[in-house]
Amino acid sequence: MTIRIETERLVLRPMEPADVEPHIAMMRNPATARYLAPGGEPRDRADEWRAAASYLGHWQIRGFGFFSVLEKETGDWVGRVGPWMPDGWPALECGWSIDASRWGKGYAPEAAIGAVNWIFERFPDLDRIISVIDPENTNSQAVAKKIGETKTGEIFEFWGYKLDIWAADREPWLQQFGR
Ligand SMILES: CC(C)(COP(=O)(O)OP(=O)(O)OC[C@H]1O[C@@H](n2cnc3c(N)ncnc32)[C@H](O)[C@@H]1OP(=O)(O)O)[C@@H](O)C(=O)NCCC(=O)NCCS
């Protein structure tokens, strides 16, 4: 089954091997790595290659995973957005990372709305979608707010960080953002 999600300016499709290089390039940017890598510093190429392999492997193991985000206008790979639930994760998350060359265009919320619609359709019993966000990551908090998530007060500890859980409940979310 081919999975393809189209939004106004973007196309989302499952991450594939050809996306590993642009993904490494995105993650090697210190601004992007700040809240995504242990220690807040960019990891070396080999570590980022392994991380990208885990995103591809998530699809194999779970049958779902991050979507690559492609810009319709240029066809460029511009980020990854979508469902993420590795072992030990608190719940099914919608995550987002956009290449720094495209920040500020509203791509993350646009892609996330497409992805969360797909998630709620794929998992009819899922009551809520969460996002795990560093308390200092204001860019990501802005995305969460734009897609109707609120901070729940729950904390998830990972890599020694205390991370906030943001969430939105299924029915009100679908009423506001459902396609
Ligand atoms: C968080 C992220 C995905 C937002 O993507 P985006 O497509 O730029 O989203 P938006 O355009 O809606 O911008 C979100 C906020 O980022 C900030 N922002 C936008 N452009 C920016 C820029 N060029 N430089 C710094 N911050 C910027 C603004 O605060 C903006 O909120 P606002 O629209 O209310 O002003 C992106 O910043 C990113 O990939 N960050 C690194 C990875 C990461 O932290 N992911 C989230 C992990 S929980």
The ligand as an ORCA input file, in Angstrom:
! r2SCAN-3c Opt
* xyz 0 1
  C      10.052     23.180     15.791
  C      10.141     23.238     14.274
  C       9.753     21.879     13.697
  C       9.120     24.291     13.772
  O       9.028     24.186     12.354
  P       8.489     25.383     11.441
  O       8.068     24.775     10.142
  O       9.483     26.481     11.418
  O       7.191     25.869     12.257
  P       6.532     27.339     12.221
  O       6.798     28.009     10.931
  O       5.117     27.136     12.651
  O       7.323     28.135     13.357
  C       7.203     27.731     14.709
  C       7.926     28.735     15.596
  O       9.322     28.679     15.360
  C       9.886     30.008     15.525
  N      10.610     30.349     14.294
  C      10.096     30.471     13.075
  N      11.059     30.762     12.189
  C      12.209     30.803     12.859
  C      13.538     31.039     12.500
  N      13.866     31.306     11.227
  N      14.493     30.987     13.452
  C      14.157     30.719     14.718
  N      12.894     30.474     15.114
  C      11.925     30.514     14.205
  C       8.761     30.942     15.849
  O       8.678     31.060     17.250
  C       7.554     30.169     15.349
  O       6.374     30.461     16.068
  P       5.407     31.646     15.568
  O       4.963     31.298     14.191
  O       4.314     31.633     16.567
  O       6.243     32.899     15.572
  C      11.562     23.660     13.801
  O      11.939     24.820     14.486
  C      12.586     22.564     14.047
  O      12.742     21.643     13.234
  N      13.323     22.653     15.162
  C      14.405     21.704     15.462
  C      13.904     20.316     15.722
  C      12.985     20.263     16.914
  O      13.240     20.865     17.952
  N      11.858     19.527     16.745
  C      10.862     19.390     17.778
  C      11.228     18.397     18.798
  S       9.989     18.299     20.078
*
